[in-house]
Amino acid sequence: MTLDEKLAMLHGPVSGPSAQCAHSQKCAYVGNVVGNARLQIPPITMNDGPQGFRDDLRPKTTTAWPAAINMAATWDEEAVYEWGSGMGKEFKAKGSNVQLGPALCVARVPWNGRNFEYLSGEDPYLGATLVKSAVKGIQDQKVVANAKHWVNNNQETNRMAVSEEVDERTRFEVYYPPFEAAIEADVGSFMCSYNKINGVYSCENPTTLGDLKDKLGFKGYVMSDWGATHSTSIMQGLDMEMPGGAFMNADKIQQGLKNGGINQSAVDDSVTRILWSMFQVGVMDVPASTWDWKKLENNVTTDASVASARKLAASSTVLLKNTDALLPLPSEKPIKIAVLGFADDNAVVHGGGSGSVVPSFISTPLQGLKDAAKSADLVYNIGEDLHEAEALASNADYAIVFVGTLSHEGGDRASLSLDDGCDVDSFGQCKGNNHNQNALVAAVAKANPKTIVVASVPGATLMPWSMDVAAILVNFLPGQQAGNAIADIIFGKVTPSGKLPLTFPNVENETRMSPEQWPGVPNPKQPEHAYYSERLLVGYRFYDANSIQFTTGFPFGHGLSYTKFSYSDLAIQVIPNGITVSFTVTNSGKASGAEVAQLYLSFPSSAGEPLQLKGFKKTKNLPPGEKEDLQLKLTDRDLSIWDVHAHSWSMVSGTFVAKVGSSSRDVRLQKAFQYSQLQSKEVTFVV
């Protein structure tokens, strides 16, 4: 390649009409790198986002899939692969060869406006396990996946300037693992974030970009978030500027080459990384001469994608409460149901910002319920008049209240209360606040003891009425098949198996985050710093360390079924480079169902580690009375901590406790064991 050809690959269009579009036709790709006709290198066509192909100029031509937080709630690697594969197929059919997702940041801040976009929930192990399936699903369709946002992009408040002050151990143990797992899955690209880390912008931070490429072994390329480039920072580890080329353009890089500030080897490395991703995924199989820009006009929603979106939305629904087995409801009996709240065209199905998708259609909850139970009498009212809502509920056999709120890129949530949320338009943007949802639920619950609440929410949400209602379902942001999927759950076509990927607190700011922690405070030298002084105590880890009990809230990993499961026969066995934890899960109830069994690990006190998730496995669908033997592996890495002196992982010796159960607070089996690894690699083990 000539130098000019190399430099053309390091940025988006820099001026003129091509700055908005890399070809002569109207386009919606949010990122474009010009192709190379001489060498038959196709153009790079990037597009949002993590919930499906975002095409605001051609609405209703793609599928609004369940959000990433939904897929985190499945705790199911096969489901996540199906999700990634389904989205990847639509990107490919639209002519996009880079999907700007999956998003992987750990939900440090419950109010973060983008928590719905993140596959990790509040736990690094959960994200690290699921991301491999997402990356493989996308890239099996010959579309480059993009792991974002690297790194510590844990708030939207002042995201362009805030400096996230994070120590090395916390970065490696809490915030790096999901990204590291994406690397292990051969993800083709990363996106660096807007924020600073320890005073240096992410996209020019030699420490974190060095960690990414040198310590974690990333072979692909790093692109900037849109407008997140502040300097010609190829020597610091940035490979590509998006969406334009204000800093990484040919003139500036050539100037750097002349004055010695930039090495030719750095340019070659960046171009090699970009081409590596294109070759290893299969993008190069479509040469520039056969590139078809008309694909962008395609309507890529298919019967298969719609069916998959419905299946995934149902499998990601979490049953938080089900008093006296109220659910599932009978679908063949002539029952009367009062349906209230956001159940019609006002249903909340996806978030706002780059994670939004204009659905090809929306299955509303009201229509889904009608279709699923044709013999039922459904009476609908949004519920703004509480007296009318009470009257409807009191005259019905059952009352179902649909509540919800939106969050979006560019801002954090005002609070975790439903009453501080917002109603949304078809593009996922706020169009008004909802101030009476909690009062509506309380009024309906008082009028009808068989009240069911369905919460469509972008993350952690307060439920002050949770002890007063009979049943609670959370379907997060379920995508365009919201109505059909929730009807499948409510009427028992699908038995719920989802688990919470983050904690639902009892009260606002239950983890006691100070202004210094979030959103950050001014500093004499920097506009704002957010201090990660909680270090490893993120989410449920804080709850466990502080022995916080749940009253109106629900713990990490919680999720009920229409049946019951028992655990037995816990055994721990030494294997090379780790141990295995084996146990049996039995369906001890009266309906078929699947259980997500979870393994948590307590470290020796000398390690300074909180209780943490270290394994999980979803059983097959078990008929009543059937059992499945499960085995989870704890590797040497799982039994290690990050040593800030050696700058590497270090094995911990001493007494561990393996805790197996149905949630972080529902431990059914546990066993202590001692584990140490000597220099000779001989392992001693005592139960």
C-alpha positions as CSV (number, residue, x, y, z in Angstrom):
1,M,0.0,0.0,0.0
2,T,1.1,3.5,-0.6
3,L,1.3,5.9,2.3
4,D,-1.7,7.8,1.0
5,E,-3.7,4.6,0.9
6,K,-2.7,3.7,4.4
7,L,-3.5,7.1,5.8
8,A,-7.0,7.1,4.2
9,M,-7.9,4.2,6.4
10,L,-7.3,6.0,9.7
11,H,-10.2,8.4,9.7
12,G,-13.6,9.2,8.3
13,P,-14.4,11.7,5.6
14,V,-12.8,15.1,6.4
15,S,-14.6,17.7,4.2
16,G,-17.3,18.4,1.7
17,P,-20.3,16.2,1.1
18,S,-18.2,13.1,1.7
19,A,-17.8,14.1,5.4
20,Q,-21.4,13.1,5.9
21,C,-21.5,10.3,3.3
22,A,-18.9,8.1,1.7
23,H,-20.7,7.8,-1.6
24,S,-23.1,9.8,-3.8
25,Q,-26.3,8.3,-2.6
26,K,-28.2,9.4,0.6
27,C,-26.8,7.2,3.4
28,A,-27.5,6.4,7.0
29,Y,-24.2,4.7,8.0
30,V,-23.0,6.7,11.0
31,G,-19.3,6.0,10.2
32,N,-17.6,5.7,6.9
33,V,-14.1,4.9,5.7
34,V,-13.5,5.2,1.9
35,G,-12.7,1.9,0.1
36,N,-9.7,1.3,-2.1
37,A,-10.6,0.4,-5.7
38,R,-7.0,-0.4,-6.7
39,L,-6.6,-3.0,-3.9
40,Q,-10.3,-4.1,-3.9
41,I,-10.6,-3.1,-0.2
42,P,-14.3,-2.5,0.5
43,P,-15.4,0.7,2.3
44,I,-15.9,0.4,6.0
45,T,-19.5,1.1,6.8
46,M,-20.3,1.4,10.5
47,N,-23.7,1.7,12.1
48,D,-25.4,1.9,15.4
49,G,-26.1,0.0,17.5
50,P,-26.3,-2.4,20.4
51,Q,-30.1,-3.1,20.0
52,G,-30.2,-3.5,16.2
53,F,-29.6,-1.5,13.1
54,R,-30.5,2.1,13.6
55,D,-31.9,3.7,10.5
56,D,-33.7,6.9,11.3
57,L,-33.9,7.9,7.6
58,R,-35.6,4.7,6.6
59,P,-37.7,3.9,9.6
60,K,-39.4,0.6,10.0
61,T,-36.9,-1.4,7.9
62,T,-35.1,-3.2,10.7
63,T,-35.9,-5.1,13.8
64,A,-35.9,-3.6,17.3
65,W,-34.4,-6.4,19.2
66,P,-34.5,-6.7,23.0
67,A,-31.9,-4.5,24.6
68,A,-28.5,-5.7,25.9
69,I,-29.7,-5.5,29.5
70,N,-32.5,-8.0,28.5
71,M,-29.9,-10.4,27.1
72,A,-27.9,-10.0,30.4
73,A,-31.1,-11.1,32.1
74,T,-31.2,-14.3,30.2
75,W,-27.9,-15.5,31.7
76,D,-27.9,-17.7,28.6
77,E,-25.0,-18.0,26.2
78,E,-27.1,-19.7,23.5
79,A,-29.7,-16.9,23.6
80,V,-27.0,-14.3,23.4
81,Y,-25.6,-16.0,20.3
82,E,-29.0,-16.0,18.7
83,W,-29.3,-12.3,19.5
84,G,-25.9,-11.4,18.0
85,S,-26.5,-13.5,15.0
86,G,-29.9,-12.1,14.3
87,M,-28.6,-8.5,14.5
88,G,-25.5,-9.3,12.4
89,K,-27.7,-10.7,9.6
90,E,-29.6,-7.5,9.4
91,F,-26.5,-5.3,9.4
92,K,-25.1,-7.5,6.6
93,A,-28.3,-7.2,4.7
94,K,-28.2,-3.4,5.1
95,G,-24.6,-3.2,3.7
96,S,-23.0,-2.4,7.1
97,N,-19.8,-4.3,7.9
98,V,-19.2,-3.0,11.4
99,Q,-21.8,-3.2,14.1
100,L,-21.2,-0.6,16.9
101,G,-21.8,-3.1,19.6
102,P,-21.9,-5.0,21.9
103,A,-21.6,-2.4,24.7
104,L,-20.0,-3.9,27.8
105,C,-19.5,-1.4,30.6
106,V,-20.3,-2.6,34.1
107,A,-23.2,-0.8,35.7
108,R,-21.3,1.0,38.4
109,V,-23.9,3.9,38.6
110,P,-27.5,2.7,38.9
111,W,-28.7,6.0,37.3
112,N,-26.4,5.7,34.2
113,G,-28.6,6.6,31.2
114,R,-26.9,3.9,29.1
115,N,-27.1,0.9,31.5
116,F,-29.8,-0.6,29.2
117,E,-27.1,-0.8,26.4
118,Y,-24.6,-2.8,28.5
119,L,-24.4,-6.6,28.4
120,S,-22.6,-6.9,31.7
121,G,-25.3,-5.7,34.1
122,E,-23.4,-4.9,37.3
123,D,-21.0,-7.8,37.2
124,P,-17.8,-8.4,35.2
125,Y,-18.1,-12.1,35.2
126,L,-21.6,-12.1,33.8
127,G,-20.5,-9.7,31.0
128,A,-17.3,-11.7,30.3
129,T,-19.3,-14.9,29.9
130,L,-22.0,-13.5,27.7
131,V,-19.9,-11.3,25.4
132,K,-18.2,-14.2,23.7
133,S,-21.5,-15.4,22.3
134,A,-22.5,-11.9,21.2
135,V,-19.2,-11.3,19.4
136,K,-19.3,-14.7,17.7
137,G,-23.0,-14.3,16.7
138,I,-22.3,-10.9,15.0
139,Q,-19.0,-11.9,13.4
140,D,-20.3,-15.2,12.1
141,Q,-22.3,-13.0,9.7
142,K,-19.2,-11.4,8.3
143,V,-19.8,-8.2,10.3
144,V,-17.1,-6.8,12.6
145,A,-18.3,-6.4,16.2
146,N,-17.2,-3.4,18.2
147,A,-16.7,-3.6,21.9
148,K,-17.5,-0.4,23.6
149,H,-16.9,1.9,25.4
150,W,-13.3,1.5,26.5
151,V,-13.1,2.3,29.3
152,N,-14.8,3.4,32.6
153,N,-17.6,5.0,30.6
154,N,-19.8,4.6,33.6
155,Q,-21.9,7.8,33.5
156,E,-23.5,10.1,31.0
157,T,-23.4,13.2,33.2
158,N,-20.6,15.5,31.9
159,R,-19.3,12.5,29.9
160,M,-17.2,14.7,27.6
161,A,-15.1,16.1,30.4
162,V,-15.3,14.0,33.6
163,S,-12.2,12.2,34.7
164,E,-12.9,8.8,36.1
165,E,-10.4,8.3,38.9
166,V,-9.8,4.5,39.0
167,D,-7.0,2.5,40.6
168,E,-5.2,-0.2,38.7
169,R,-6.6,-3.2,40.6
170,T,-10.2,-2.0,40.2
171,R,-9.7,-1.5,36.5
172,F,-8.4,-5.0,36.0
173,E,-10.7,-6.8,38.3
174,V,-14.0,-5.0,37.7
175,Y,-14.0,-3.1,34.5
176,Y,-11.6,-4.9,32.1
177,P,-12.9,-8.5,32.2
178,P,-15.9,-8.2,29.8
179,F,-13.6,-6.4,27.3
180,E,-10.9,-9.0,27.8
181,A,-13.4,-11.8,27.1
182,A,-14.4,-10.0,23.9
183,I,-10.7,-10.1,22.9
184,E,-10.6,-13.8,23.6
185,A,-13.5,-14.1,21.1
186,D,-11.4,-12.3,18.5
187,V,-13.5,-9.2,18.4
188,G,-12.4,-7.0,15.5
189,S,-12.7,-3.5,16.9
190,F,-12.9,-1.4,20.1
191,M,-14.4,2.0,20.6
192,C,-12.7,4.3,23.1
193,S,-14.9,6.5,25.2
194,Y,-15.5,10.3,25.8
195,N,-14.4,10.4,29.4
196,K,-11.0,10.8,30.8
197,I,-9.3,8.1,33.0
198,N,-7.1,9.5,35.7
199,G,-6.9,12.9,34.0
200,V,-6.2,11.7,30.4
201,Y,-8.8,11.3,27.7
202,S,-9.6,7.7,26.9
203,C,-8.8,8.0,23.2
204,E,-5.3,9.3,23.9
205,N,-4.6,7.5,27.2
206,P,-1.4,5.5,26.8
207,T,-2.0,3.6,30.0
208,T,-5.5,2.2,29.2
209,L,-4.8,1.8,25.5
210,G,-1.5,0.1,26.4
211,D,-3.3,-2.2,28.8
212,L,-5.7,-3.1,26.0
213,K,-3.2,-3.9,23.3
214,D,-0.2,-5.0,25.4
215,K,-1.5,-6.6,28.5
216,L,-4.8,-7.9,27.2
217,G,-3.5,-8.8,23.8
218,F,-6.1,-7.1,21.5
219,K,-5.2,-7.6,17.9
220,G,-7.9,-5.4,16.2
221,Y,-8.2,-1.7,15.9
222,V,-9.4,1.1,18.2
223,M,-11.8,3.7,16.8
224,S,-12.8,6.9,18.7
225,D,-16.3,7.5,19.8
226,W,-17.9,10.2,17.7
227,G,-16.0,13.4,18.4
228,A,-13.9,11.8,21.2
229,T,-10.6,12.5,19.5
230,H,-8.6,15.4,21.0
231,S,-5.2,15.0,19.4
232,T,-3.3,13.1,16.7
233,S,-2.9,10.2,19.1
234,I,-1.8,7.3,17.0
235,M,1.3,7.0,19.1
236,Q,-0.8,6.7,22.2
237,G,-2.8,3.7,20.7
238,L,-5.7,5.2,18.7
239,D,-6.0,3.7,15.3
240,M,-9.0,5.4,13.7
241,E,-10.8,8.7,14.2
242,M,-14.6,8.9,13.8
243,P,-16.7,10.3,12.3
244,G,-14.2,12.6,10.5
245,G,-10.5,13.3,10.5
246,A,-9.8,16.6,12.3
247,F,-6.8,15.0,14.1
248,M,-5.9,11.8,12.3
249,N,-6.0,13.2,8.8
250,A,-3.2,12.6,6.3
251,D,-1.7,16.1,6.7
252,K,-1.2,15.9,10.4
253,I,0.1,12.3,10.4
254,Q,2.5,13.2,7.6
255,Q,3.7,16.2,9.5
256,G,4.3,13.9,12.5
257,L,6.2,11.5,10.4
258,K,8.5,14.3,9.1
259,N,9.2,15.8,12.6
260,G,9.7,12.4,14.2
261,G,6.7,12.6,16.5
262,I,5.1,9.7,14.7
263,N,6.8,6.4,13.6
264,Q,6.0,4.7,10.3
265,S,5.7,1.5,12.3
266,A,2.8,3.0,14.2
267,V,1.0,3.8,11.0
268,D,1.6,0.3,9.6
269,D,0.4,-1.3,12.9
270,S,-2.9,0.7,12.8
271,V,-3.5,-0.3,9.2
272,T,-2.6,-3.9,9.8
273,R,-5.0,-4.0,12.7
274,I,-7.9,-2.6,10.6
275,L,-7.1,-5.1,7.8
276,W,-6.7,-8.0,10.2
277,S,-10.3,-7.5,11.5
278,M,-11.6,-7.3,7.9
279,F,-9.9,-10.4,6.8
280,Q,-10.6,-12.5,9.9
281,V,-14.3,-11.8,9.9
282,G,-14.8,-12.1,6.1
283,V,-15.4,-8.5,5.2
284,M,-12.8,-8.8,2.4
285,D,-14.9,-11.4,0.7
286,V,-17.0,-8.5,-0.8
287,P,-14.4,-6.5,-2.8
288,A,-14.9,-2.8,-3.6
289,S,-15.8,-3.5,-7.2
290,T,-18.9,-5.5,-6.1
291,W,-20.0,-3.2,-3.3
292,D,-23.7,-2.5,-3.4
293,W,-24.8,0.8,-1.8
294,K,-28.4,0.0,-2.6
295,K,-28.5,-2.5,0.2
296,L,-29.1,0.4,2.6
297,E,-32.6,0.7,1.2
298,N,-33.5,-2.9,2.1
299,N,-36.2,-3.8,4.6
300,V,-34.3,-6.5,6.5
301,T,-37.0,-7.5,9.0
302,T,-38.0,-11.1,8.3
303,D,-40.4,-13.6,9.8
304,A,-37.4,-15.3,11.4
305,S,-36.1,-12.2,13.0
306,V,-39.5,-11.3,14.4
307,A,-40.0,-14.8,15.8
308,S,-36.5,-14.6,17.4
309,A,-37.1,-11.2,18.9
310,R,-40.3,-12.6,20.5
311,K,-38.5,-15.6,21.9
312,L,-35.6,-13.6,23.3
313,A,-37.9,-11.0,24.8
314,A,-39.8,-13.7,26.6
315,S,-36.7,-15.5,27.8
316,S,-35.3,-12.3,29.2
317,T,-38.4,-11.5,31.3
318,V,-37.8,-11.8,35.0
319,L,-40.5,-12.9,37.4
320,L,-39.8,-11.1,40.7
321,K,-42.8,-12.1,42.7
322,N,-45.7,-14.5,42.3
323,T,-47.8,-14.8,45.4
324,D,-49.9,-18.0,45.7
325,A,-48.8,-18.9,42.1
326,L,-51.1,-16.3,40.6
327,L,-49.3,-16.5,37.3
328,P,-49.8,-17.9,34.8
329,L,-53.3,-16.7,34.1
330,P,-55.8,-19.0,32.4
331,S,-56.0,-18.3,28.7
332,E,-59.2,-20.3,27.9
333,K,-61.5,-19.1,30.6
334,P,-63.9,-16.1,30.2
335,I,-62.0,-13.9,32.8
336,K,-62.2,-10.2,33.0
337,I,-58.9,-8.3,33.1
338,A,-58.3,-4.6,33.8
339,V,-55.3,-3.5,31.8
340,L,-53.8,-0.2,32.9
341,G,-50.9,2.1,32.2
342,F,-48.4,1.9,29.3
343,A,-50.0,-1.0,27.5
344,D,-51.0,0.5,24.1
345,D,-49.2,2.8,21.7
346,N,-47.4,4.3,24.8
347,A,-45.6,1.1,25.6
348,V,-41.9,1.4,26.4
349,V,-39.9,-1.0,24.2
350,H,-36.5,0.6,23.6
351,G,-34.1,3.2,24.8
352,G,-33.0,6.5,23.3
353,G,-29.9,7.7,21.6
354,S,-27.5,5.6,19.5
355,G,-29.0,2.5,21.1
356,S,-32.5,3.2,19.7
357,V,-34.1,1.5,16.8
358,V,-37.2,2.5,14.9
359,P,-39.2,-0.8,14.9
360,S,-40.6,-2.3,11.7
361,F,-43.8,-2.6,13.9
362,I,-44.6,-2.8,17.6
363,S,-46.6,-5.6,19.2
364,T,-48.3,-3.7,22.0
365,P,-49.0,-5.4,25.3
366,L,-52.7,-4.8,25.0
367,Q,-52.8,-6.4,21.6
368,G,-50.6,-9.2,22.7
369,L,-52.9,-10.0,25.6
370,K,-56.0,-9.9,23.4
371,D,-54.4,-12.3,20.9
372,A,-53.3,-14.7,23.6
373,A,-56.6,-14.9,25.5
374,K,-59.4,-14.4,23.0
375,S,-62.0,-15.5,25.5
376,A,-61.0,-12.9,28.1
377,D,-62.7,-9.6,28.5
378,L,-60.0,-6.9,28.5
379,V,-60.8,-3.4,29.7
380,Y,-58.0,-0.8,29.1
381,N,-57.3,2.6,30.6
382,I,-54.1,4.5,30.9
383,G,-54.9,5.2,34.5
384,E,-54.4,8.9,34.8
385,D,-57.6,9.2,36.8
386,L,-56.9,7.1,39.9
387,H,-60.5,6.8,40.9
388,E,-61.4,5.4,37.4
389,A,-58.5,3.0,37.6
390,E,-59.6,1.8,41.0
391,A,-63.1,1.2,39.7
392,L,-61.9,-0.8,36.7
393,A,-59.6,-2.9,38.9
394,S,-62.2,-3.6,41.5
395,N,-64.7,-4.9,38.9
396,A,-62.2,-7.2,37.3
397,D,-60.9,-10.7,38.1
398,Y,-57.3,-9.5,37.6
399,A,-55.6,-6.2,37.1
400,I,-52.4,-5.8,35.1
401,V,-50.6,-2.5,35.4
402,F,-47.9,-1.7,32.8
403,V,-45.4,0.8,34.2
404,G,-42.2,2.0,32.6
405,T,-39.6,4.6,32.0
406,L,-36.9,5.4,29.5
407,S,-33.3,6.4,29.7
408,H,-31.0,7.5,26.9
409,E,-27.5,8.4,25.8
410,G,-26.3,11.9,26.9
411,G,-27.9,12.0,30.3
412,D,-28.3,10.0,33.5
413,R,-31.6,9.3,35.1
414,A,-33.0,11.9,37.6
415,S,-33.7,9.1,40.1
416,L,-34.6,5.4,40.2
417,S,-38.3,6.3,40.8
418,L,-40.8,5.6,38.1
419,D,-42.3,9.0,38.8
420,D,-39.1,10.7,37.6
421,G,-39.1,8.8,34.3
422,C,-40.4,9.9,31.0
423,D,-42.9,8.9,28.3
424,V,-41.4,8.3,24.9
425,D,-42.1,8.9,21.3
426,S,-41.6,6.5,18.4
427,F,-37.9,7.5,18.2
428,G,-37.2,6.7,21.8
429,Q,-37.1,10.3,23.0
430,C,-38.7,11.7,26.1
431,K,-41.9,13.6,25.5
432,G,-43.2,14.1,29.0
433,N,-42.7,13.0,32.6
434,N,-44.8,10.4,34.4
435,H,-45.6,11.6,37.8
436,N,-48.2,9.2,39.1
437,Q,-47.1,5.6,38.3
438,N,-46.4,4.6,41.9
439,A,-49.7,6.0,43.0
440,L,-51.5,4.2,40.2
441,V,-50.0,0.8,41.3
442,A,-50.8,1.5,44.9
443,A,-54.4,2.4,44.1
444,V,-55.0,-0.6,41.8
445,A,-53.4,-3.0,44.4
446,K,-55.7,-1.7,47.0
447,A,-58.7,-2.2,44.8
448,N,-57.8,-5.7,43.5
449,P,-55.7,-8.2,45.5
450,K,-54.8,-10.0,42.2
451,T,-52.8,-7.2,40.8
452,I,-49.9,-7.9,38.4
453,V,-47.3,-5.3,37.6
454,V,-45.2,-5.4,34.4
455,A,-42.2,-3.0,34.6
456,S,-40.5,-2.0,31.3
457,V,-37.4,-0.2,32.6
458,P,-33.8,0.6,31.5
459,G,-32.2,-0.6,34.7
460,A,-32.5,-0.6,38.5
461,T,-35.9,0.7,39.6
462,L,-37.6,1.4,42.9
463,M,-40.7,-0.6,43.7
464,P,-42.1,0.8,46.9
465,W,-45.4,-1.1,46.3
466,S,-43.7,-4.5,45.8
467,M,-45.1,-6.0,49.0
468,D,-48.6,-4.9,48.1
469,V,-49.0,-6.5,44.7
470,A,-49.5,-10.2,43.9
471,A,-47.0,-10.5,41.1
472,I,-44.2,-8.5,39.4
473,L,-42.6,-9.0,36.0
474,V,-39.7,-7.0,34.6
475,N,-39.2,-7.1,30.9
476,F,-36.7,-4.3,30.8
477,L,-36.7,-2.9,27.2
478,P,-38.1,-5.8,25.3
479,G,-38.0,-4.6,21.7
480,Q,-40.8,-4.6,19.1
481,Q,-42.2,-7.9,20.1
482,A,-43.0,-6.6,23.6
483,G,-46.7,-7.4,23.6
484,N,-46.5,-10.9,22.2
485,A,-43.6,-11.8,24.5
486,I,-45.2,-10.6,27.7
487,A,-48.4,-12.4,26.8
488,D,-46.5,-15.6,26.3
489,I,-45.2,-15.2,29.9
490,I,-48.5,-14.1,31.5
491,F,-50.5,-16.9,30.0
492,G,-47.9,-19.6,30.5
493,K,-46.9,-20.3,26.9
494,V,-43.4,-19.6,28.2
495,T,-42.2,-20.3,31.7
496,P,-40.0,-17.4,33.0
497,S,-36.3,-18.2,33.5
498,G,-34.7,-14.7,33.5
499,K,-32.6,-13.5,36.4
500,L,-31.8,-9.9,37.5
501,P,-28.4,-8.8,36.0
502,L,-28.4,-5.9,38.5
503,T,-29.7,-5.1,42.0
504,F,-33.1,-3.5,42.4
505,P,-32.6,-1.4,45.6
506,N,-35.0,-0.7,48.4
507,V,-34.4,3.1,48.4
508,E,-32.7,5.7,46.4
509,N,-28.9,5.7,46.6
510,E,-28.8,2.6,48.9
511,T,-25.1,2.1,48.0
512,R,-24.5,5.6,49.6
513,M,-22.6,7.1,46.6
514,S,-21.2,10.5,47.5
515,P,-21.1,13.4,45.0
516,E,-17.3,12.7,44.8
517,Q,-18.1,9.3,43.5
518,W,-21.0,10.4,41.2
519,P,-21.4,12.6,39.2
520,G,-18.0,13.9,40.4
521,V,-16.7,17.2,41.9
522,P,-14.6,20.0,40.6
523,N,-10.9,19.9,40.9
524,P,-8.5,22.8,40.7
525,K,-6.8,21.3,37.7
526,Q,-9.7,19.5,36.0
527,P,-13.4,20.4,35.5
528,E,-14.7,17.3,37.3
529,H,-13.4,14.1,38.8
530,A,-15.5,11.0,39.8
531,Y,-13.6,9.0,42.3
532,Y,-14.1,5.2,42.4
533,S,-13.5,5.0,46.1
534,E,-15.9,2.1,46.4
535,R,-13.2,0.1,44.5
536,L,-14.4,-3.5,44.2
537,L,-17.7,-3.0,46.0
538,V,-20.0,-2.5,43.0
539,G,-23.6,-3.5,43.0
540,Y,-24.5,-6.6,44.9
541,R,-20.9,-6.8,46.3
542,F,-21.7,-3.7,48.3
543,Y,-25.0,-5.1,49.5
544,D,-23.3,-8.3,50.7
545,A,-20.4,-6.5,52.4
546,N,-22.8,-4.2,54.3
547,S,-25.4,-6.9,55.1
548,I,-28.2,-4.9,53.5
549,Q,-31.5,-6.9,53.5
550,F,-34.2,-6.6,50.9
551,T,-37.7,-5.4,51.7
552,T,-39.2,-3.7,48.7
553,G,-36.1,-4.4,46.4
554,F,-34.7,-7.5,44.9
555,P,-31.2,-9.0,44.8
556,F,-28.8,-9.6,41.9
557,G,-29.4,-12.9,40.3
558,H,-33.0,-13.2,41.5
559,G,-35.7,-14.6,39.3
560,L,-38.6,-17.0,39.9
561,S,-40.2,-19.6,37.8
562,Y,-43.6,-21.2,37.5
563,T,-42.1,-24.3,39.1
564,K,-39.5,-24.9,41.8
565,F,-36.0,-26.2,41.8
566,S,-34.0,-28.0,44.5
567,Y,-30.2,-28.3,44.7
568,S,-28.2,-31.3,46.0
569,D,-24.9,-33.2,45.9
570,L,-22.3,-30.5,46.0
571,A,-18.9,-31.8,45.3
572,I,-15.5,-30.0,44.8
573,Q,-12.7,-31.7,42.9
574,V,-9.1,-30.7,42.0
575,I,-8.3,-30.5,38.3
576,P,-5.2,-29.2,36.5
577,N,-5.1,-25.4,36.9
578,G,-8.2,-25.2,39.0
579,I,-11.1,-27.0,40.6
580,T,-14.6,-28.2,39.5
581,V,-17.8,-27.5,41.5
582,S,-20.4,-30.1,40.7
583,F,-24.0,-30.3,41.9
584,T,-27.5,-31.5,40.8
585,V,-30.5,-29.3,40.1
586,T,-34.0,-31.0,40.2
587,N,-37.3,-29.7,39.1
588,S,-39.3,-30.3,42.3
589,G,-42.4,-28.4,41.2
590,K,-45.4,-29.1,39.0
591,A,-44.5,-27.4,35.7
592,S,-41.6,-27.7,33.2
593,G,-39.0,-25.0,33.4
594,A,-35.3,-24.1,33.3
595,E,-33.1,-22.7,36.2
596,V,-30.0,-20.6,36.1
597,A,-27.8,-22.0,38.8
598,Q,-25.2,-19.6,40.1
599,L,-21.8,-20.0,41.8
600,Y,-20.5,-17.3,44.1
601,L,-17.1,-17.4,45.8
602,S,-15.9,-16.0,49.1
603,F,-12.2,-15.4,49.2
604,P,-9.8,-15.7,52.2
605,S,-10.0,-12.5,54.2
606,S,-6.4,-11.7,53.4
607,A,-7.3,-11.2,49.8
608,G,-9.5,-8.2,50.4
609,E,-12.1,-9.4,47.9
610,P,-15.9,-9.2,48.2
611,L,-18.3,-12.1,47.5
612,Q,-18.5,-12.4,43.7
613,L,-20.1,-14.4,40.9
614,K,-17.7,-17.0,39.5
615,G,-19.9,-19.3,37.5
616,F,-23.4,-19.9,36.2
617,K,-25.2,-22.4,34.0
618,K,-28.8,-22.6,32.7
619,T,-30.3,-26.0,32.8
620,K,-32.2,-27.5,29.9
621,N,-36.0,-27.3,30.1
622,L,-36.7,-29.8,32.9
623,P,-40.1,-31.6,33.2
624,P,-41.4,-32.1,36.8
625,G,-39.2,-34.6,38.7
626,E,-36.3,-34.5,36.3
627,K,-32.8,-33.4,37.2
628,E,-29.6,-32.3,35.6
629,D,-26.1,-32.7,36.8
630,L,-24.1,-29.4,36.4
631,Q,-20.4,-28.8,36.6
632,L,-18.7,-25.4,36.9
633,K,-15.0,-24.8,36.7
634,L,-13.0,-22.4,38.8
635,T,-9.7,-21.6,37.1
636,D,-6.5,-20.4,38.7
637,R,-7.5,-16.9,37.3
638,D,-10.8,-17.2,39.2
639,L,-8.8,-17.8,42.4
640,S,-6.5,-14.9,41.8
641,I,-6.4,-11.1,42.5
642,W,-4.6,-8.4,40.5
643,D,-1.2,-7.6,42.1
644,V,-0.5,-3.9,41.6
645,H,3.2,-4.4,42.5
646,A,3.8,-7.2,39.9
647,H,1.2,-5.8,37.5
648,S,-0.2,-9.3,37.0
649,W,-2.6,-11.8,38.4
650,S,-1.5,-13.5,41.7
651,M,-2.9,-16.7,43.1
652,V,-4.6,-16.4,46.5
653,S,-3.9,-19.2,49.1
654,G,-6.2,-20.0,52.0
655,T,-9.8,-20.9,52.7
656,F,-12.4,-20.2,50.0
657,V,-16.2,-20.9,50.2
658,A,-18.1,-22.0,47.2
659,K,-21.8,-20.9,47.4
660,V,-24.3,-22.4,44.9
661,G,-27.9,-21.3,44.5
662,S,-30.6,-19.4,42.7
663,S,-29.4,-15.9,43.4
664,S,-26.8,-13.9,45.3
665,R,-29.0,-14.1,48.3
666,D,-30.6,-17.5,47.8
667,V,-27.7,-19.9,48.5
668,R,-28.8,-23.5,48.6
669,L,-25.4,-25.3,49.0
670,Q,-22.0,-24.2,50.2
671,K,-18.7,-25.8,51.0
672,A,-15.4,-24.4,52.2
673,F,-12.1,-25.5,50.7
674,Q,-8.4,-24.7,50.9
675,Y,-6.4,-24.1,47.8
676,S,-2.8,-23.1,47.2
677,Q,-0.4,-23.3,44.3
678,L,3.3,-23.8,45.0
679,Q,6.1,-22.8,42.7
680,S,6.4,-26.5,41.6
681,K,2.7,-26.2,40.5
682,E,1.7,-28.9,43.0
683,V,-1.7,-28.3,44.4
684,T,-2.8,-29.1,47.9
685,F,-6.5,-29.3,48.6
686,V,-8.5,-29.9,51.7
687,V,-12.3,-29.9,52.1
